[in-house]
Amino acid sequence: METYFVYVTAKDTEEAKRIAKAVVEERLAACANVFGAIESVYRWKGKVCEDDEVALVLKTSNERKAELIDRIKQLHSYDTPCIACLPMVDGNPDFLKWIASETQG
């Protein structure tokens, strides 16, 4: 059973919560954590930018990962949203089973 943390940045708390609620309701993610304000520094279209954003971490199964990525892109306001999947290499077996059961389509 492969499970993943999916790291996403959003323009604000409202957008992060909207994405979180939609993907959990659709069983694409078992749960979401909205971390609040972060400061991002990045290069975009040839210049260095600084913006306030909100970090969001979702937990999902390998089976729902691709669909989750597609859905986040549909819901997100950015042209190229940050969506990074990090495998969970170990953890509480009961928690990992819960992620798998909550993301069954």
Contact map, one row per residue, 1 for C-alpha under 8 A:
111000000000000000000000000000000000000000000000000000000000110000000000000000000000000000000001100100000
111100000000000000000000000000000000000000000000000000000000110000000000000000000000001100000000000000000
111110000000000000000000000000000000000000000000000000000011110000000000000000000000001100000001001100000
011111000000000000000000000000000000000000000000000000000011110010000000000000000000111100000000000000000
001111100000000000000000000000000000000000000000000000001111000000000000000000000000111100000000000000000
000111110000000000000000000000000000000000000000000000001111000000000000000000000011110000000000000000000
000011111000000000000000000000000000000000000000000000111100000000000000000000000111110000000000000000000
000001111100000000000000000000000000000000000000000000111000000000000000000000001111000000000000000000000
000000111110000100000000000000000000000000000000000011110000000000000000000000001110000000000000000000000
000000011111101100000000000000000000000000000000000011110000000000000000000110001000000000000000000000000
000000001111101100000000000000000000000000000000000111000000000000000000000010000000000000000000000000000
000000000111111100000000000000000000100000000000000111000000000000000000000000000000000000000000000000000
000000000111111110000000000000000101100000000000000001000000000000000000000000000000000000000000000000000
000000000001111111000000000000000000000000000000000000000000000000000000000000000000000000000000000000000
000000000111111111100000000000000000000000000000000000000000000000000000000100000000000000000000000000000
000000001111111111110000000000000100000000000000000001110000000000000000000000000000000000000000000000000
000000000000111111111000000000000100000000000000000000000000000000000000000000000000000000000000000000000
000000000000011111111100000000000000000000000000000000000000000000000000000000000000000000000000000000000
000000000000001111111110000000000000000000000000000000000000000000000001001100000000000000000000000000000
000000000000000111111111000000111000000000000000000000010100000000000000000000000000000000000000000000000
000000000000000011111111100000000000000000000000000000000000000000000000000000000000000000000000000000000
000000000000000001111111110000000000000000000000000000000000000000000000000000000000000000000000000000000
000000000000000000111111111110000000000000000000000000000000000000010011000000000000000000000000000000000
000000000000000000011111111111110000000000000000000000000000000000000000000000000000000000000000000000000
000000000000000000001111111100000000000000000000000000000000000000000000000000000000000000000000000000000
000000000000000000000111111110000000000000000000000000000000000000000000000000000000000000000000000000000
000000000000000000000011111111000000000000000000000000000000000000000000000000000000000000000000000001111
000000000000000000000011111111000000000000000000000000000001000110110000000000000000000000000000000000101
000000000000000000000011011111110000000000000000000000000111100100010000000000000000000000000000001001100
000000000000000000000001001111110000000000000000000000000111000000000000000000000000000000000000011101100
000000000000000000010001000011111000000000000000000000000111000000000000000000000000000000000000000000000
000000000000000000010001000011111100000000000000000000011110000000000000000000000000000000000000000000000
000000000000000000010000000000111110000000000000000000011100000000000000000000000000000000000000000000000
000000000000100110000000000000011111000000000000000001111000000000000000000000000000000000000000000000000
000000000000000000000000000000001111100000000000000001111000000000000000000000000000000000000000000000000
000000000000100000000000000000000111110000000000000011100000000000000000000000000000000000000000000000000
000000000001100000000000000000000011111000000000000111100000000000000000000000000000000000000000000000000
000000000000000000000000000000000001111100000000000111100000000000000000000000000000000000000000000000000
000000000000000000000000000000000000111110000000011110000000000000000000000000000000000000000000000000000
000000000000000000000000000000000000011111000000111110000000000000000000000000000000000000000000000000000
000000000000000000000000000000000000001111100001111000000000000000000000000000000000000000000000000000000
000000000000000000000000000000000000000111110001110000000000000000000000000000000000000000000000000000000
000000000000000000000000000000000000000011111111100000000000000000000000000000000000000000000000000000000
000000000000000000000000000000000000000001111111100000000000000000000000000000000000000000000000000000000
000000000000000000000000000000000000000000111110000000000000000000000000000000000000000000000000000000000
000000000000000000000000000000000000000000111111000000000000000000000000000000000000000000000000000000000
000000000000000000000000000000000000000000111111100000000000000000000000000000000000000000000000000000000
000000000000000000000000000000000000000011110111110000000000000000000000000000000000000000000000000000000
000000000000000000000000000000000000000111110011111000000000000000000000000000000000000000000000000000000
000000000000000000000000000000000000001111000001111100000000000000000000000000000000000000000000000000000
000000000000000000000000000000000000001110000000111110000000000000000000000000000000000000000000000000000
000000000011000000000000000000000000111100000000011111000000000000000000000000000000000000000000000000000
000000001111000000000000000000000001111100000000001111100000000000000000000000000000000000000000000000000
000000001111100100000000000000000111110000000000000111110000000000000000000000000000000000000000000000000
000000111100000100000000000000000111110000000000000011111000000000000000000000000000000000000000000000000
000000111100000100010000000000011110000000000000000001111100000000000000000000000000000000000000000000000
000011110000000000000000000000011110000000000000000000111110000000000000000000000000000000000000000000000
000011100000000000010000000011111000000000000000000000011111000000000000000000000000000000000000000000000
001111000000000000000000000011110000000000000000000000001111100000000000000000000000000000000000001000000
001111000000000000000000000111100000000000000000000000000111110110000000000000000000000000000000001100100
111100000000000000000000000010000000000000000000000000000011111110000000000000000000000000000000001100100
111100000000000000000000000000000000000000000000000000000001111111000000000000000000000000000000000000000
000000000000000000000000000000000000000000000000000000000000111111000000000000000000000000000000000000000
000000000000000000000000000110000000000000000000000000000001111111110000000000000000000000000000000000110
000100000000000000000000000100000000000000000000000000000001111111111000000000000000000000000000000000000
000000000000000000000000000000000000000000000000000000000000011111111100000000000000000000000000000000000
000000000000000000000000000100000000000000000000000000000000000111111110000000000000000000000000000000000
000000000000000000000010000110000000000000000000000000000000000111111111000000000000000000000000000000000
000000000000000000000000000000000000000000000000000000000000000011111111100000000010000000000000000000000
000000000000000000000000000000000000000000000000000000000000000001111111110000000000000000000000000000000
000000000000000000000010000000000000000000000000000000000000000000111111111000000000000000000000000000000
000000000000000000100010000000000000000000000000000000000000000000011111111100000000000000000000000000000
000000000000000000000000000000000000000000000000000000000000000000001111111100011000000000000000000000000
000000000000000000000000000000000000000000000000000000000000000000000111111100000000000000000000000000000
000000000000000000100000000000000000000000000000000000000000000000000011111110000000000000000000000000000
000000000100001000100000000000000000000000000000000000000000000000000001111111101000000000000000000000000
000000000110000000000000000000000000000000000000000000000000000000000000001111101000000000000000000000000
000000000000000000000000000000000000000000000000000000000000000000000000000111111000000000000000000000000
000000000000000000000000000000000000000000000000000000000000000000000000000111111000000000000000000000000
000000000000000000000000000000000000000000000000000000000000000000000000100001111100000000000000000000000
000000011100000000000000000000000000000000000000000000000000000000000000100111111110000000000000000000000
000000111000000000000000000000000000000000000000000000000000000000000000000000011111000000000000000000000
000001111000000000000000000000000000000000000000000000000000000000001000000000001111100000000000000000000
000001110000000000000000000000000000000000000000000000000000000000000000000000000111110000000000000000000
000111100000000000000000000000000000000000000000000000000000000000000000000000000011111000000000000000000
000111100000000000000000000000000000000000000000000000000000000000000000000000000001111100000000000000000
011110000000000000000000000000000000000000000000000000000000000000000000000000000000111110000000000000000
011110000000000000000000000000000000000000000000000000000000000000000000000000000000011111100000000000000
000000000000000000000000000000000000000000000000000000000000000000000000000000000000001111100000000000000
000000000000000000000000000000000000000000000000000000000000000000000000000000000000000111110000000000000
000000000000000000000000000000000000000000000000000000000000000000000000000000000000000111111011000000000
000000000000000000000000000000000000000000000000000000000000000000000000000000000000000001111111000000000
000000000000000000000000000000000000000000000000000000000000000000000000000000000000000000111111100000000
000000000000000000000000000000000000000000000000000000000000000000000000000000000000000000011111110000000
000000000000000000000000000000000000000000000000000000000000000000000000000000000000000000111111111000000
101000000000000000000000000000000000000000000000000000000000000000000000000000000000000000111111111100000
100000000000000000000000000000000000000000000000000000000000000000000000000000000000000000001111111110000
000000000000000000000000000001000000000000000000000000000000000000000000000000000000000000000111111111000
001000000000000000000000000011000000000000000000000000000011100000000000000000000000000000000011111111100
101000000000000000000000000001000000000000000000000000000001100000000000000000000000000000000001111111110
000000000000000000000000000000000000000000000000000000000000000000000000000000000000000000000000111111110
000000000000000000000000001011000000000000000000000000000000000000000000000000000000000000000000011111110
000000000000000000000000001111000000000000000000000000000001100100000000000000000000000000000000001111111
000000000000000000000000001000000000000000000000000000000000000100000000000000000000000000000000000111111
000000000000000000000000001100000000000000000000000000000000000000000000000000000000000000000000000000111
